[in-house]
């Protein structure tokens, strides 16, 4: 009985480890116009940066996140390019989302984000003949925590649909590498 009591006293409740809440990093990807915008926008690549706040502990399966990013974009074979053969743009988005741990691995999470995006191009885009657009944006991806170049970080791969319903719509595949921070 004394042994059982001693075991209960010495046993501590396992505590969840908090994941780093903040992250900041770089991102790059490929993209193309979709639907009617496929010919107008063509295809291209983009590079940029992101910052995210995603507080969560490892014992939780669900969490939330807020993410801000910007991407410089170069589109080739764009029908809307009237000067030169490429269309240049800047995309900035702010998204809120949900993170889901799909299994028991506390370092991998599925992400679902939606929000608003501002798009500015260097040339007008038909049929609206505007250069600045504000519209919806949504993404689905996966975050993998680990060691990146000797630092704690997150590698993410996501599919992002931009300017939903309002402007020239693009579909992108984006890879990001981020350094994580702690509280």
N, C-alpha and C positions, 0 to 999 in steps of 0.2 A: 504494500500500500504506500509506503514511504517512497519507493522508487517511482510509482505512478505519479504521486504528488510532485516529486522533484522534476519528472519529465514534463509535466504540465506547466510548472513554474519556469523552467528553462526554455520551453518552446515559445517562440515568438510568431506572431502572425506575419505571413509573407506580405511584404509591401510591394505595390506596383512601382515600377520605375517610370518616371515621367519621360516622355519623348521630348527632344528639344522643340520648343514652341515656335521659334523663329527660324527663317531661312532666307538667304539671299544668294543669288547666283546668276549664271549666264544660260542662255538658251539659243537654239538654232533649229531650223527645220526646213522642210519643203512644203510648198503649197500650190494650189491651183484654183482657178475660178470654177464654180459649180453651176449647173443648169444653164440658163441663158447667159450667165456671166463667164462661162468657160472660154468663149471666143474673145470676149472683151478684155479679160484679164490675163489669159494665157496661164503660164506656170512659172514658178520661180523658187527663190529661197529667201530666208529671213534670219536675222540674228538680233539678239536683244538681251534683256535682263529681266529678272523677276524678284519680288520680295513677297513673303507669305507669313501669315500668323496662323498657326494650327495647333492650339493647345490640346493635349491628349495624353493619357497615361496608357501604359502597355496592357493593362488588364481590361481596358474598354475596347469593344468591337467597333463602336461608332464614335465619330467626332466631327467637329465642324472646322472650316478653314476660311480665311479671307486671303485673296491673292491679287496682287497688282503686277502687271507686266507691260513692257513695251517692246516692239519689234520693228526694225527697219527692214523693208521688203523691196526686192528687185524682181519684177515680173517680166518674162521674156515671151515673145510671140503673142503680145497683147494687141488685140484689134483696136483698143482705145488709145494706144500709143501713137500720137500724131507727130511727135517730135522724137526722132530716134526710134530704136527698136524695142526699148524697154520702158516699163512703167515703174516708177518708184513710189513708195508709200511709207507712212508711219502709222502703226497701230498701237493704241494704248487701251488696256482693258482693266476693269475692276470686277472681280467675281467673288461670290460667296459659294461655299460648297460643303459637301459631306464627304467624310473619309470613312472607309469600311475596311476592317481587317478581315480578309476572306477565310483565313484558317488560323492555325495556332502560331504562326511565325510573327512575332511582334515587330518585325522590321519591314513588312510589306503591306501596303494599303492600296485599295482601289479608290479613285477619286472621281467625284462628279461635281462639276462647277457650272454656274450660270451667272450672267451679269450683263454689263453694258460695255460697249466698245466705241471708241472714237477712231475714225480712219481719215487720214489726210493723204491725198495723192498729188503727184506733181503735174498731172494733166486731168482734164475733165473726163468723166466716165459717162457714156451714153446709157440709157436714154435720158436720165435726169440732167445730164450736163453739169454736174457739180463735182467739186474736188474734196469736199468735207462731208462726212457722214457720221451719224450716231445710230447705233443699232444694238441688237442683242448678240450675245456670244455664249457658247456652251462648249464644255469639254468633258471628255472621259479619259481617264489615264490610270497609271500605276506608279506609286512611289516606292522606292527601295532604299532603305537606310543602310549605310555602310561606311567604309573607309575609302575616301576619295583623295588620292594624292597625299596620304598621310594625315588627313583631317577628317573629322566626323562630318558626314554629308548625306545628301539625298540625290539619287539619280531618278529622274522622272521621264516617262514617255507618255504623251497624250495626243489624242486626236481632237482638233478644235475646229468648230464651225463658227465662222465670223460673219457679222452683219446680217443676222437672221431677219428676213422680212423687210428690211428697210434700204439697204445699200447693196453694193456689189458683193455677193456672197462668195467666200472662199472656204476651202477645206484644207487643213494643214496637219502635218505630223510633226510634232515638236519634241525634241530631246532637251532636257535641262539638267545641269549639274549645279548643286547648291551647297554652300557651307551652312551648317546648322549652328544655332546658338542655344543657349540655355537661359532659364529665367534668372 
